[in-house]
Amino acid sequence: MLTPIGLPADAEVAAGVIGYPVRHSLSPVICQAAFDELGLAWRYAAFEVPPGEAAAALAAMRERAMVGLSVTMPHKGDVAAAVDELSPAAAVLGVVNCVARVGGRLVGHNTDGAGFCDGLGADGVEVAGASVAVVGAGGAARAVVAELGRRGAAEVAVIARRAEQAASAAALAGPVGTTAGLGEVGRFGLVVNATPVGMAATTGSGGVPVEVELLRGGQHVVDLVYNPVVTPLLAECDRRGVARSTGIGMLVHQAAHAVRIWTGAEPPVVAMTAAALAALESR
């Protein structure tokens, strides 16, 4: 059974997020802001689902006649295996962060990569033809790498401690995928931190995942970490006059894709962004 956090067990919920833990998730405030702005009488809730119970959560979603679910750790892989159908992006990655009910079928999507590129587009950054270094080879990095390949990046180099993981992630970009070392970040036009380094809960290395001395004017740096909004890496970019984007863009735009999938309406990105920032400021 899915029990919404902070609501009666039998509350009518149109969509929600499953994860473990999940109370920290910003999805409820972001997606509820979207529903409210769209004039929908829909309620979005968080559901704490222990590891190994993703399939049961999907069964409960069917029983509740919910229109959708957002999916966070540790359920993304298990949900991909349990839905009736996968979108092309989700099938390539083998992980799902958004489920939509289409008739009697559950379709799994992965909106992370598209959300990343759309967030950059909103900041005026074009990924087609770009040379990109992605630091990290985890789930977020893999989604970003795959989407960069689809959207025509000229080179997508993955930088990671383990060579085999870097190579596996780079392959998702197709022929433009390759690997590189940290000492090479200065030659890329776009640099992406897709590691947890710099997150509010982490320490060490000053919270900066690259040698900041290698960064230069003319580059654009993106940090997928969104708490804090201005990470140590982005603060260094400000000091050095390097253009940068925060992790709020990907956070909001991946949710915007989910809202579009569930409602068929154009998501109110401005309202969603304001809700995310307000929630972060209150923490």
C-alpha distance (Angstrom), angle and dihedral (degrees) to the residues before:
residue distance angle dihedral
M1 . . .
L2 3.80 . .
T3 3.79 111.4 .
P4 3.81 113.8 -169.4
I5 3.79 115.3 -133.8
G6 3.80 111.5 -115.3
L7 3.80 94.6 5.9
P8 3.82 135.2 87.2
A9 3.79 112.4 -83.6
D10 3.81 91.2 -115.5
A11 3.81 96.1 44.9
E12 3.80 115.3 138.2
V13 3.79 106.4 -109.1
A14 3.80 122.4 178.7
A15 3.80 96.5 -169.3
G16 3.77 140.3 -6.1
V17 3.77 148.7 162.5
I18 3.80 127.5 -98.0
G19 3.78 123.5 -157.9
Y20 3.80 144.3 121.6
P21 2.93 110.7 -96.0
V22 3.79 98.1 14.7
R23 3.82 108.1 155.3
H24 3.81 90.3 94.9
S25 3.81 92.7 57.0
L26 3.80 118.0 120.2
S27 3.81 91.6 -159.1
P28 3.83 93.9 97.0
V29 3.79 94.5 55.9
I30 3.81 94.2 40.8
C31 3.79 97.2 46.7
Q32 3.82 95.0 38.9
A33 3.80 88.0 53.7
A34 3.81 88.5 53.6
F35 3.80 93.8 49.3
D36 3.81 91.7 47.4
E37 3.80 93.1 47.9
L38 3.81 90.0 49.4
G39 3.80 90.2 52.0
L40 3.79 93.9 -117.1
A41 3.80 119.3 150.1
W42 3.81 88.6 -140.1
R43 3.77 127.5 133.4
Y44 3.80 123.2 -147.5
A45 3.81 120.2 -160.8
A46 3.79 142.7 176.4
F47 3.80 119.7 -116.6
E48 3.79 121.0 -165.1
V49 3.80 106.1 -142.7
P50 3.82 118.4 -179.1
P51 3.81 120.1 -130.5
G52 3.78 114.0 -78.0
E53 3.80 95.0 26.4
A54 3.80 100.3 91.1
A55 3.81 94.2 109.4
A56 3.80 90.7 51.8
A57 3.80 89.0 50.1
L58 3.80 90.4 54.5
A59 3.80 90.2 49.7
A60 3.80 88.8 52.1
M61 3.81 89.5 48.8
R62 3.80 88.6 57.5
E63 3.80 91.8 48.2
R64 3.80 91.6 50.7
A65 3.81 90.6 47.7
M66 3.80 89.6 -129.8
V67 3.80 117.5 173.8
G68 3.78 96.0 -141.1
L69 3.76 153.4 -10.1
S70 3.77 134.1 -147.6
V71 3.79 112.4 -143.8
T72 3.79 127.4 -149.7
M73 3.80 135.2 167.8
P74 2.96 132.4 -9.6
H75 3.81 96.3 13.8
K76 3.80 106.8 58.2
G77 3.80 95.9 98.0
D78 3.80 95.5 40.0
V79 3.80 91.5 50.3
A80 3.81 90.2 50.9
A81 3.79 88.3 56.9
A82 3.82 94.3 46.4
V83 3.82 104.9 47.0
D84 3.80 122.7 93.0
E85 3.80 95.5 -123.3
L86 3.80 139.7 10.5
S87 3.78 129.1 -143.4
P88 3.82 114.5 -125.4
A89 3.81 92.6 -102.3
A90 3.81 92.7 49.3
A91 3.80 92.0 46.4
V92 3.81 92.4 53.9
L93 3.79 92.9 49.0
G94 3.79 98.2 36.6
V95 3.80 90.9 -137.0
V96 3.80 134.3 97.6
N97 3.80 129.4 -152.8
C98 3.81 98.0 169.8
V99 3.81 131.7 42.2
A100 3.79 123.6 -167.5
R101 3.80 127.1 -169.3
V102 3.80 109.7 -133.8
G103 3.76 108.0 -177.3
G104 3.77 104.3 -53.4
R105 3.80 95.0 -23.0
L106 3.80 130.7 89.9
V107 3.80 114.6 -139.4
G108 3.79 120.2 -162.7
H109 3.80 121.0 -145.9
N110 3.77 136.3 -179.1
T111 3.80 111.4 -146.7
D112 3.81 99.1 167.7
G113 3.79 98.2 97.1
A114 3.78 94.4 43.3
G115 3.79 89.6 46.9
F116 3.79 90.6 52.7
C117 3.80 94.0 51.5
D118 3.80 93.3 42.8
G119 3.79 90.3 51.1
L120 3.80 89.8 52.9
G121 3.79 90.4 47.1
A122 3.79 89.5 54.7
D123 3.82 86.9 56.1
G124 3.79 90.6 51.6
V125 3.81 96.2 -105.1
E126 3.81 117.2 138.4
V127 3.80 115.7 -153.3
A128 3.81 97.3 -170.3
G129 3.79 107.3 102.4
A130 3.81 93.2 6.9
S131 3.79 126.2 136.4
V132 3.80 105.9 -132.4
A133 3.79 135.5 -170.5
V134 3.79 114.9 -161.6
V135 3.80 113.7 -164.3
G136 3.80 108.9 -151.5
A137 3.79 135.5 31.0
G138 3.82 103.4 -140.1
G139 3.79 128.8 112.4
A140 3.79 97.3 -69.3
A141 3.80 92.0 45.7
R142 3.80 92.2 50.2
A143 3.80 92.2 51.5
V144 3.81 90.9 49.2
V145 3.81 93.5 47.0
A146 3.81 93.2 49.9
E147 3.81 93.1 49.4
L148 3.79 93.0 46.4
G149 3.79 88.2 55.3
R150 3.81 91.3 49.7
R151 3.80 92.1 49.0
G152 3.76 96.4 53.6
A153 3.80 106.8 -99.6
A154 3.81 110.1 172.2
E155 3.82 94.1 -138.1
V156 3.78 132.5 6.3
A157 3.79 112.8 -170.4
V158 3.80 120.1 -173.9
I159 3.79 118.2 -149.8
A160 3.80 115.0 -163.1
R161 3.79 139.3 144.6
R162 3.80 94.2 -116.7
A163 3.78 114.0 60.5
E164 3.79 94.5 -152.9
Q165 3.80 93.0 53.2
A166 3.79 91.4 47.2
A167 3.80 91.3 50.9
S168 3.82 92.5 47.0
A169 3.80 91.8 52.0
A170 3.81 93.3 43.8
A171 3.80 90.9 54.4
L172 3.81 88.9 65.0
A173 3.82 88.9 70.3
G174 3.79 91.3 59.5
P175 3.82 120.2 -142.3
V176 3.83 93.0 -8.2
G177 3.80 93.0 56.6
T178 3.79 119.1 106.1
T179 3.80 141.2 143.6
A180 3.78 131.5 -109.4
G181 3.80 142.7 174.1
L182 3.79 129.7 -107.6
G183 3.78 90.0 -108.2
E184 3.81 89.8 65.8
V185 3.82 99.8 59.5
G186 3.79 91.4 103.3
R187 3.81 93.0 70.5
F188 3.82 96.2 58.1
G189 3.77 124.5 89.5
L190 3.81 93.1 -149.8
V191 3.81 123.8 37.4
V192 3.82 120.8 -170.7
N193 3.79 126.3 -166.8
A194 3.79 105.1 -151.5
T195 3.81 95.1 165.3
P196 3.83 128.1 93.7
V197 3.82 90.8 -114.1
G198 3.78 108.0 126.1
M199 3.78 95.5 28.1
A200 3.79 114.7 139.5
A201 3.80 91.2 -113.6
T202 3.82 95.4 50.7
T203 3.79 131.2 81.1
G204 3.78 136.9 -173.6
S205 3.82 134.6 69.8
G206 3.78 87.7 44.9
G207 3.77 87.6 -79.2
V208 3.82 91.3 -76.6
P209 3.85 118.1 122.6
V210 3.83 97.6 -165.1
E211 3.79 138.5 42.5
V212 3.79 99.8 -90.6
E213 3.82 90.8 -157.6
L214 3.80 87.1 70.8
L215 3.80 93.3 58.8
R216 3.79 116.6 96.9
G217 3.75 144.5 178.6
G218 3.79 112.8 -78.9
Q219 3.80 92.2 43.0
H220 3.79 126.0 103.6
V221 3.81 118.9 -145.5
V222 3.79 124.9 -160.5
D223 3.80 124.8 -168.6
L224 3.79 114.2 -162.4
V225 3.81 89.0 -161.0
Y226 3.81 107.0 99.5
N227 3.80 101.8 179.4
P228 2.96 105.2 95.1
V229 3.79 94.4 28.3
V230 3.81 90.7 -147.8
T231 3.78 102.9 44.3
P232 3.81 124.4 -165.3
L233 3.81 88.2 -98.4
L234 3.80 92.8 53.6
A235 3.81 91.1 45.0
E236 3.82 87.8 56.0
C237 3.80 89.3 50.2
D238 3.79 89.8 53.7
R239 3.78 90.7 51.0
R240 3.79 91.6 50.1
G241 3.79 98.4 42.1
V242 3.81 94.3 -113.0
A243 3.81 116.5 149.4
R244 3.79 113.1 -117.7
S245 3.80 146.3 175.8
T246 3.79 128.4 -148.6
G247 3.79 127.5 -129.3
I248 3.81 90.5 -108.6
G249 3.80 89.6 85.3
M250 3.80 95.1 61.6
L251 3.81 92.4 38.4
V252 3.79 93.1 55.3
H253 3.79 99.5 36.2
Q254 3.81 95.1 50.2
A255 3.81 86.7 53.4
A256 3.80 89.7 46.0
H257 3.79 89.5 57.9
A258 3.80 89.3 52.4
V259 3.81 91.6 50.2
R260 3.80 89.9 50.1
I261 3.81 91.4 50.0
W262 3.82 93.0 48.9
T263 3.80 99.8 41.2
G264 3.80 106.2 24.5
A265 3.81 87.0 -133.5
E266 3.80 130.0 116.6
P267 3.82 105.6 -97.9
P268 3.83 118.6 -119.5
V269 3.80 96.4 -121.8
V270 3.81 94.8 176.3
A271 3.81 92.6 56.6
M272 3.80 91.5 43.6
T273 3.80 92.0 51.3
A274 3.81 92.2 48.5
A275 3.82 90.0 51.2
A276 3.80 92.1 50.3
L277 3.79 93.7 49.2
A278 3.80 92.8 46.1
A279 3.80 91.0 51.1
L280 3.80 92.0 50.1
E281 3.79 92.5 47.9
S282 3.80 90.7 53.3
R283 3.80 93.8 54.5
